[in-house]
Amino acid sequence: MKTAIKIVLFFIFYTNASFSQLIIDKKEGFAIMRKSSYKFPKFFREFQYINKTESRIKGFNFFRDNNAGSPAKASKDGIIHLNVSFFENTPVDYEDNRLVVVLYHELGHLYYFTNNTNDNNREDNEKFAFEFSLKRTKNLALFGDCQPLKTGLKYMQQRSLSNDLQDQHVRALKRMMNGPIVKSYLSFVEQNCH
């Protein structure tokens, strides 16, 4: 009887885990990105740009997560995985500017993986990716669009206030927020973004 219960529980857990994320065909994934371009024009523009210009990107994979999860993640093999759920049914606090920041954060992970092949320090990896997204969104600000940079700083500040020290993102942000790099971006925004 105990074995049967264990098998049933395993099956329930396994099927729930398996079906919470559904892999999407690349052709369908790119079609979803194109379809969402009216809602997320900045994201789509930057998505197309890095897809054409960034040699560290070996490809994009697409998935649908019924539990929302996170909008994207990067893997050491050079793949950026995009959660199409965020583009089909966008959570309230994820809009175009924030998704641009997320995209550049994930690209930052690919740069980190390339430059630190033997380093598995997840906190340093997150710190590098956050700083990379600030650098790239500052470039957008230099061309007249300050919103992604301002949005990134806002959400990084908010997340840094969390007490969840088990989360490497939070630990990385706590290290960053009072440091000279973030202060330089805040100063840039104050002086150039009105």
WOFENWO-V556181 format. One record per residue. N is the residue number from 1. PSI is psi as a letter, one per 40 degrees, with the letter a starting at -180 (999 if undefined). OMEGA is omega in radians with two decimals (999 if undefined). D_FIRST is the distance of its C-alpha to the first C-alpha in Angstrom with 1 decimal. Layout:
[[N:PSI:OMEGA:D_FIRST] [N:PSI:OMEGA:D_FIRST]]
This chain:
[[1:d:-3.14:0.0] [2:d:3.13:3.8] [3:d:3.12:5.4] [4:d:3.11:5.1] [5:d:3.12:6.3] [6:d:-3.14:8.7] [7:d:3.12:9.9] [8:d:3.13:10.7] [9:d:3.10:12.4] [10:d:-3.13:14.2] [11:d:3.13:15.4] [12:d:3.14:16.6] [13:d:-3.09:18.4] [14:d:-3.11:19.8] [15:d:3.09:21.2] [16:d:3.12:22.7] [17:d:-3.09:24.3] [18:d:-3.04:25.5] [19:e:3.11:27.0] [20:d:3.05:28.6] [21:h:-3.14:31.3] [22:h:3.12:32.8] [23:h:-3.12:35.3] [24:h:3.06:38.6] [25:i:-3.10:41.0] [26:d:-3.13:44.1] [27:d:3.10:46.5] [28:d:3.12:44.6] [29:d:3.11:44.4] [30:d:3.10:48.1] [31:d:3.09:48.8] [32:d:3.10:46.8] [33:d:3.13:48.9] [34:d:-3.12:52.1] [35:d:-3.11:51.1] [36:e:-3.07:50.5] [37:d:3.10:53.8] [38:d:-3.12:55.6] [39:d:-3.09:53.3] [40:g:-3.05:53.2] [41:d:3.14:56.5] [42:d:3.12:56.8] [43:d:-3.09:53.3] [44:d:3.10:53.9] [45:d:-3.12:57.3] [46:d:3.07:55.9] [47:d:3.12:53.0] [48:d:-3.10:55.5] [49:d:-3.08:57.8] [50:d:3.10:55.3] [51:d:-3.12:53.8] [52:d:-2.94:57.3] [53:e:-3.03:58.6] [54:h:-3.12:55.9] [55:e:3.13:55.5] [56:e:3.12:52.5] [57:h:3.11:50.5] [58:e:3.09:49.0] [59:i:3.07:47.5] [60:h:2.95:45.5] [61:i:-3.09:41.9] [62:i:3.09:40.7] [63:i:3.08:37.4] [64:h:-3.12:36.3] [65:h:-3.12:34.0] [66:d:-3.13:32.6] [67:e:-3.13:32.3] [68:c:3.13:36.0] [69:b:-3.13:35.6] [70:i:-3.06:38.9] [71:d:-3.08:41.7] [72:i:3.01:42.0] [73:i:3.14:41.2] [74:i:3.11:42.9] [75:i:-3.05:41.6] [76:e:-3.13:43.5] [77:e:3.07:44.0] [78:e:-3.11:46.5] [79:h:2.96:44.4] [80:h:-3.11:44.5] [81:h:-3.10:41.4] [82:h:3.11:42.3] [83:h:-3.06:39.9] [84:e:3.09:41.5] [85:d:-3.13:39.8] [86:d:-3.13:42.5] [87:d:3.13:45.2] [88:d:-3.11:43.9] [89:g:-2.99:42.8] [90:h:3.00:44.5] [91:i:-3.05:43.4] [92:d:-3.04:46.3] [93:e:3.05:47.0] [94:h:3.09:47.1] [95:a:-3.00:50.5] [96:d:-3.09:52.7] [97:d:-3.13:54.1] [98:d:3.12:50.8] [99:d:3.03:49.3] [100:d:3.12:52.4] [101:d:3.13:51.7] [102:d:-3.14:48.0] [103:d:-3.14:49.3] [104:d:3.04:51.7] [105:d:3.14:49.2] [106:d:3.06:47.0] [107:d:3.07:50.1] [108:d:3.07:50.8] [109:d:3.14:47.5] [110:d:3.06:48.7] [111:d:3.12:51.9] [112:d:-3.13:50.1] [113:d:-3.12:47.9] [114:d:-3.07:51.1] [115:e:-3.08:53.1] [116:g:-2.99:50.5] [117:d:-3.11:48.6] [118:e:-3.08:47.3] [119:h:3.12:46.7] [120:f:3.14:43.2] [121:h:-3.03:44.3] [122:d:3.13:42.6] [123:d:3.09:44.8] [124:d:3.11:48.0] [125:d:3.13:46.7] [126:d:3.12:46.2] [127:d:3.12:49.6] [128:d:-3.11:51.3] [129:d:3.08:49.7] [130:d:-3.14:50.8] [131:d:3.11:54.3] [132:d:-3.14:54.5] [133:d:3.08:53.7] [134:d:3.14:56.4] [135:d:-3.10:58.9] [136:d:3.13:58.2] [137:d:3.01:58.4] [138:d:3.08:61.6] [139:d:3.08:63.0] [140:d:3.13:62.3] [141:d:3.12:64.0] [142:d:3.09:67.0] [143:e:2.98:67.3] [144:e:3.14:67.2] [145:g:-3.11:63.6] [146:e:-2.99:62.6] [147:d:3.11:59.6] [148:d:3.12:56.9] [149:d:3.13:58.1] [150:d:3.13:58.4] [151:d:3.12:54.9] [152:d:3.12:53.4] [153:d:-3.14:55.2] [154:d:-3.08:54.0] [155:d:3.06:50.3] [156:d:3.10:50.5] [157:d:3.14:52.2] [158:d:-3.09:49.5] [159:d:-3.14:46.6] [160:e:-3.14:48.4] [161:e:3.13:48.2] [162:i:3.07:44.5] [163:e:-3.12:43.1] [164:g:-3.09:40.0] [165:e:3.00:41.1] [166:e:-3.11:37.8] [167:h:-3.12:39.2] [168:d:3.08:41.7] [169:d:-3.12:43.6] [170:d:3.14:44.3] [171:d:3.13:45.4] [172:d:-3.13:47.6] [173:d:3.10:49.2] [174:d:3.09:49.9] [175:d:-3.01:51.8] [176:d:-2.82:53.7] [177:d:3.12:54.8] [178:e:-3.10:57.6] [179:i:-3.06:58.7] [180:d:-3.11:61.8] [181:d:-3.14:60.1] [182:d:3.11:58.7] [183:d:3.13:61.9] [184:d:3.09:63.9] [185:d:3.09:61.9] [186:d:3.11:62.3] [187:d:3.09:66.0] [188:d:-3.13:66.2] [189:d:-3.12:64.7] [190:d:-3.08:67.0] [191:d:-2.96:70.0] [192:e:-3.03:69.3] [193:h:-3.09:66.8] [194:999:999:68.3]]
